[in-house]
Amino acid sequence: MKKKIISQASYKVSKWSGGETTEVFLYPPEGHYALDEFDYRVSTAKVELAESTFSSLPGYKRIIMSLDNPLELHHKGKESLRKEKLAPYQTDYFSGDDETKSFGKCTDFNLIYSPKFGGEMKTKQSDEVIKLKKQVTYVLYALKDVQITFNQETKTICLEAGTSLVLEEIKEENQVLIHSTTKNKAPVLIEISIR
């Protein structure tokens, strides 16, 4: 299994119509998000306008969650309008073909991926276990300072809040324990899986 820690200093920051976006991970590494030349992208964005229009991404699937405030999304597809009201850490899956508007200022977290892949995004609390599957790529994004311990290893990886750990080329199933000193039941990590 390949493991790579990505620090906040390595993230790419750019502007979009509603605020600022930070690219956490892009695959393949030589891909280009602006040219729609990528397989999948993990990012976070500061939505600074009360109402904003999402970038059109035809041919891609998307998953989004707010990290701090309620977020309302309106997805206009070919035949219908779907409205979703998300509490922090709830996910919404939608098509990049949809015309999507957001209502509410927040910091969001996103996975954009080609339909030739399957994607999933969920939060984890302290002392939860992640079951790693073969042939799946994982991006673990720390919301709080966390320690990550692999079942088959004695070494612990420490991630500061805002950093990521990418796990690729998993040859055998494994388990990962997430631990944080956070006292409440708030999420401490986002688990993104792409297969």
Phi, psi and omega in degrees: 000133175269135178237133179221123175271132178246118181277161178300328180295338180272348181290150178261125181252135177212167179267150169223176188300331183259359182157234185229138179240145180237117178279117181274317184205138177227135177230134357289160184302330180273005179291171180225114179297314184298334181261009184056038179245074180200160177267318175203155184218133174250130182210166172230149183220145171265115177269107188260356178252146179295332176223130179216159179252129180286152174297141176284131180226066182300140179088003179238159171254155184223148171228136181222151169214150172271142179264350186217319186235161175301149181222129176250133181238139174241117181251115178259108178267192182296325187236354185206167174244125179245129179247134179231134173249117184252130168280162177308137178076004171275145181256153173227129178258132180205169182272140174292347176285336182293147168276114187242129174244145176243149179230119180120138177275136181194176165252123182248168179228137191224147165235126176241129185212152176292144180294351175287352176247164168250142181228151177211148180216127179208161180265158177229144175262168178302141178070017171272159180250140172252127177267111181278132180253153178296148175064021177244139174263136179241139169241118179254115184253119183280121173275331176230169172297129182224157171247134181242121180243127178272138184304321186264013180223158177263344182284139176252138176258128178258128176244130172281154177307133179093353177261166184230155172236123178257130179242119183229166176053050179282118185265337178216151181297148185210167175235146181234131176259130178258128178226140177218156178275004177303131186274335183267184183267018180292149176300144179245349185204148171252128177258118176249129178234138180229127180231000000 
